[in-house]
Amino acid sequence: MAIKVGSQLRSTATSAQVVVVRGSDADGVLKAAGAELTVDAVSNSAASASAGEVLPVGKRYVDQPSGIELLVISAGPGPLTFDGRELTLKESKPLPASD
């Protein structure tokens, strides 16, 4: 399944929602807390009982091998995974000095 830039993906079992910032043609399944993320999933406000960390709104997560980058737009339980690999929190770039 190609992951297209601009796609809004929702979890099939939790409240997590993300927007694809950088897509990929790599084969694999995106998941949040073990539940698949899809375009056509109905928004679900229930949290998963086995949920781990909470995905904070406004943070970006990346998968280096595939190049996928996701922006969290609705908090929910994590972690985010692609093809079995856990996505990592993208570090913010430091602002230039204003001296």
N, C-alpha and C positions, 0 to 999 in steps of 0.2 A: 504494500500500500504506500503510495507516494504521499509524503506529508508536505502540503502546499503552504507557502507563506500567506499569512492573513487568515488562515483557518482558525475558527474558534472551536476548541475541543472541550467536551464535558465528560466527566466521569460517569460511568453507568451505575455506580453504587454510592458515590460520595458527592459532596458539594464542590469539589475541586473543578476549576475551569481555567484553561490556558489559551493563549493566542500564540500561533507559530510565528516567530520572528525570522527564523532561518529554517528553511525546509530541506528536504532530502529525498532522493529516490531510493534510498536504502530500504530493504525489506526488514520489517520488524513491527512490533506492537508497542505503542505508548501506553503506559499504565500509571495510575496514581493509587497508592495503597493497595496494589494488586488488582484494581478494577480497570478495565480498558477505557481509554479516552477516545471518543468518537465525535463526529460532527453532528450526528442525528440523535444523540442521547438526550433524554429528557432531564432537565435540571432537577437535581436531587439535593435537598438540604440536610439529609440524614448523614451522620458521620459513621464511619465504619468502626466496629467494636475493636478490631485489631489494628487500628490506626497507629502509626508511629508519629514522626514529627509533623507539625502543622506547616503547610506551605504558605508563607506570608505573601500577601498581595503586593504586587509591584516588583517582585524579585525575578531575576532571569536565571534559568537553568540550562546547562549545555551538555551535550554528549559529543565529546571530541572525535571519536572514530567516524560518526556519521555526519557531524557538522550541524545537527539539530540544535536550535535555540528556542526556548519557550519562555513566555512572560505570563506569570500567574495573575489572573484577573479576578479570581474568586477563591478565597482561602478554603482549604480542605486538608484532609490528612494525606501525608506522603508516605514514602518517598516517590518521586517520579522516576520511572524506569523506561528504557527503550531496549528492546531485544535482550532483556535480562540484565542490562547494565544500568546502574543507578546514575542519574544525571547529577552533575555537580553545580553548586551555586556559583554563578559567574561573579567574579570580583569586579567591583566598580573601579573605574579609572580615576586616579587622583586629579583634582583640579589644578590648573597651573597656578603658580605663586603670583600673588598680586603686588609684590614688592615693587 
